[in-house]
Amino acid sequence: MSVRLPKKCFISHAYADARARDELIANLPSDIDACVFPPITVSPDQFVSNRLIQSLTECDGLIYLKGGASERSFWVAFERDYALRSGKQVFSADAETFELARHSGNPLDLATFASYHQEDLPRVQEIAYFLRKERYFDLWLDFENIQPGGRWDESIRVALEDRLRRGGYVVLFWSHLAGDSEEVQAEVERAADGIADFNDRVLFALLDDIAVPEFWQRFHQPGVQLYGDNERSTSHRLDDLVVRLYWLIYRKTEYRHLEEGAVGARFQG
């Protein structure tokens, strides 16, 4: 081994490459603690991601298999990117030779744009802080990013087009307040009519117990619940949003040649 590895390493791989994973671990120095996360057998919009992120956080570094099914795996890309953003040491391991090398690439551009009802701002600010500080998203908020005296409509248009050009997504924080607002609905419909590909670049984030509006259901993009309940806590729901957003951006920028469901299950790669 020509590289110096941290003591506890998360092993990122597609489960179709389980044999290569086991050989990699067998070739690691005996003092390296290799962390292998249990198989994920559901798509990113169904997975409770909090446990995965916690497992990544508890490791000092990450080693990902390069080649094989792991080369095409959404989950490998997600784990590698999260490790990079959180300051972990990241290494690649050739799936055939197990040669290790320090990863030199950049993480995915997580450009996002927040749309919301003004009375929901306190809750949106809390979520924005989490997305930026804890999960490393580049989230644009109007009241923070528009300079005093600036043209409001023009600033929003430029920011929105920039985020979409970079492969990003609009997070529409949807609530009973937003649902009762003709202004919010009209704003979204105007953007949908005026920006190419906009209809497939919006994710509804549900702040309370309200369904995705009928006028948007025709685009077949389900919403993400952000409020806690008996099934999942609020923190779990927030990480569901993180994984869904990453999946959507990854699909748009890195995996356009595959069918939408092809990156769903971890064991498929």
C-alpha positions in Angstrom: 0.0 0.0 0.0 1.6 3.3 -1.1 -1.0 5.6 0.6 -1.5 6.3 4.2 -5.0 5.5 5.2 -7.0 6.8 8.2 -7.8 4.3 10.9 -11.5 3.9 10.2 -12.7 3.8 6.6 -16.1 3.6 5.1 -16.1 1.1 2.2 -18.3 2.5 -0.5 -19.4 0.0 -3.2 -22.3 -1.5 -5.1 -23.5 -4.8 -3.6 -23.1 -6.5 -6.9 -19.4 -6.0 -6.2 -19.5 -7.7 -2.8 -16.7 -10.2 -3.8 -14.4 -7.3 -4.8 -15.3 -5.5 -1.6 -14.3 -8.5 0.5 -11.0 -8.9 -1.4 -10.3 -5.2 -0.9 -10.8 -5.5 2.8 -8.6 -8.5 3.0 -5.8 -6.5 1.3 -6.1 -3.6 3.7 -3.6 -3.3 6.5 -4.7 -5.2 9.6 -5.0 -2.1 11.7 -7.6 -0.5 9.4 -11.2 -0.6 10.7 -13.3 -1.2 7.5 -17.0 0.0 7.9 -19.5 -1.7 5.6 -23.0 -0.4 5.6 -25.9 -3.0 5.3 -27.5 -3.4 1.8 -29.9 -0.7 0.7 -32.7 -2.4 -1.3 -35.0 0.5 -2.0 -34.8 3.6 -4.2 -33.6 7.0 -2.8 -37.1 8.4 -2.5 -37.9 5.5 0.0 -34.7 5.2 2.0 -34.4 6.6 5.5 -31.0 8.2 5.0 -30.2 9.4 8.6 -28.4 6.1 9.5 -26.2 6.1 6.4 -25.1 9.7 7.0 -24.4 9.0 10.6 -22.3 6.0 9.6 -20.3 8.1 7.2 -19.8 10.8 9.8 -18.4 8.3 12.3 -15.6 7.3 9.9 -12.3 9.1 9.4 -12.1 8.4 5.6 -13.8 6.6 2.7 -12.6 4.1 0.2 -14.7 3.5 -2.9 -14.4 0.8 -5.5 -13.5 2.1 -8.9 -14.9 0.0 -11.7 -17.5 -2.7 -11.9 -21.1 -1.9 -10.8 -19.8 0.6 -8.3 -18.7 2.9 -11.2 -22.5 3.3 -12.0 -23.8 3.4 -8.5 -25.8 6.4 -7.3 -25.1 5.4 -3.7 -21.3 5.3 -4.2 -21.5 8.8 -5.8 -23.6 10.1 -2.8 -21.3 8.6 -0.2 -18.1 9.8 -1.9 -19.5 13.3 -2.3 -20.7 13.5 1.2 -17.3 12.4 2.5 -15.5 15.0 0.4 -17.8 17.8 1.5 -17.4 16.9 5.2 -13.6 17.0 5.0 -13.0 13.2 5.1 -10.0 11.7 3.3 -11.3 9.9 0.2 -9.5 7.1 -1.8 -10.3 5.0 -4.8 -9.6 1.3 -5.0 -9.4 -0.4 -8.4 -12.0 -3.2 -8.5 -9.6 -5.6 -10.0 -6.1 -4.8 -8.7 -7.2 -3.0 -5.5 -4.6 -0.4 -6.0 -5.4 2.7 -3.9 -5.1 6.3 -4.9 -6.2 9.6 -3.3 -9.4 10.9 -5.0 -8.8 14.1 -6.9 -12.2 14.9 -8.4 -14.7 17.5 -7.3 -18.1 16.8 -5.7 -21.4 17.4 -7.5 -22.7 21.0 -7.8 -25.7 21.0 -5.4 -27.2 24.2 -6.7 -30.7 24.8 -5.3 -33.3 27.6 -5.2 -35.8 28.1 -2.4 -39.4 29.2 -3.2 -41.8 29.6 -0.2 -44.7 31.6 1.3 -43.3 34.6 3.3 -45.1 33.6 6.5 -43.2 30.2 6.3 -39.8 32.0 6.4 -38.8 31.0 10.0 -39.2 27.3 9.2 -37.6 27.7 5.8 -34.6 29.4 7.4 -34.1 26.5 9.8 -34.1 24.0 6.9 -31.9 26.2 4.8 -29.3 26.4 7.7 -29.3 22.6 7.9 -29.0 22.1 4.1 -26.1 24.5 3.9 -24.1 23.9 7.1 -24.8 20.2 7.7 -25.3 18.8 4.2 -23.4 21.3 2.1 -26.0 22.5 -0.4 -25.7 25.8 -2.3 -29.2 27.1 -1.5 -30.4 30.5 -2.7 -32.8 32.4 -0.5 -34.3 35.7 -1.8 -34.2 37.8 1.4 -30.5 36.9 1.9 -29.2 37.2 -1.6 -31.1 40.2 -3.1 -29.2 43.4 -2.4 -31.0 46.5 -1.1 -32.3 48.6 -3.9 -32.0 45.7 -6.4 -34.7 44.7 -8.8 -36.5 41.9 -7.1 -38.0 40.2 -10.2 -34.8 40.4 -12.2 -32.7 39.1 -9.3 -35.0 36.1 -8.8 -35.0 35.3 -12.6 -31.2 35.5 -12.8 -30.7 33.3 -9.7 -33.3 30.8 -10.8 -31.8 30.4 -14.3 -28.3 30.1 -12.8 -29.4 27.2 -10.5 -31.1 25.4 -13.3 -28.3 25.9 -15.8 -25.9 24.3 -13.3 -28.2 21.3 -13.1 -29.8 22.2 -9.9 -33.4 22.1 -8.5 -36.0 24.4 -7.1 -37.2 23.4 -3.6 -40.8 24.6 -3.3 -41.7 24.7 0.4 -45.3 23.8 0.3 -47.8 24.4 3.1 -51.4 25.3 3.8 -50.3 29.0 3.6 -48.7 28.4 0.2 -51.6 26.3 -1.0 -54.1 29.0 -0.1 -52.0 31.7 -1.9 -53.0 32.4 -5.5 -49.8 34.4 -5.8 -47.5 31.5 -5.0 -49.3 29.2 -7.4 -49.3 31.9 -10.1 -45.6 32.4 -9.6 -44.8 28.7 -10.1 -47.0 28.4 -13.1 -45.4 31.5 -14.7 -42.0 30.0 -14.2 -43.2 26.6 -15.6 -44.4 28.4 -18.7 -41.3 30.6 -19.2 -38.3 28.3 -18.4 -37.5 25.2 -20.5 -37.4 22.0 -18.5 -38.7 23.8 -15.4 -41.5 21.3 -14.9 -39.0 18.5 -14.2 -36.8 20.7 -11.9 -39.1 21.3 -8.9 -39.3 19.3 -5.7 -42.2 20.0 -3.4 -41.1 20.0 0.3 -44.2 19.6 2.5 -44.0 21.7 5.6 -47.3 20.5 7.0 -50.0 17.9 6.2 -50.9 19.0 2.7 -50.8 17.2 -0.6 -48.8 18.2 -3.7 -51.3 20.5 -5.5 -53.4 19.1 -8.3 -52.0 21.5 -10.9 -48.5 19.9 -10.3 -49.4 16.3 -10.1 -49.4 16.0 -13.8 -45.6 16.2 -13.7 -45.4 12.9 -11.6 -42.8 14.2 -9.1 -43.9 13.2 -5.6 -43.3 15.6 -2.7 -41.0 15.1 0.3 -42.6 15.3 3.8 -40.6 17.5 6.2 -42.7 17.3 9.3 -42.2 14.5 11.8 -44.8 11.9 12.7 -45.1 8.5 14.3 -43.2 6.9 11.5 -40.1 9.2 11.2 -38.7 12.1 13.1 -38.1 15.6 11.7 -34.4 14.9 11.4 -35.0 11.7 9.4 -37.4 13.7 7.1 -34.7 16.3 6.5 -32.2 13.7 5.4 -34.9 12.2 3.2 -34.9 15.6 1.5 -31.1 15.6 1.2 -31.0 12.2 -0.5 -33.9 13.0 -2.8 -32.4 16.3 -3.9 -29.0 14.7 -4.5 -30.6 11.9 -6.5 -32.5 14.3 -8.7 -29.5 16.5 -9.4 -27.2 13.5 -9.9 -29.8 12.0 -12.4 -29.9 15.3 -14.3 -26.1 15.9 -14.5 -24.4 12.5 -14.3 -26.9 9.8 -15.3 -29.1 11.2 -18.1 -28.4 8.2 -20.3 -30.1 5.7 -17.9 -33.8 5.2 -17.3 -35.1 7.1 -14.2 -35.3 4.0 -12.0 -32.0 2.5 -12.9 -30.1 4.0 -9.9 -32.6 3.1 -7.3 -31.5 0.0 -5.5 -28.0 -0.2 -4.1 -27.6 -3.9 -4.9 -28.2 -3.1 -8.6 -25.3 -0.6 -8.5 
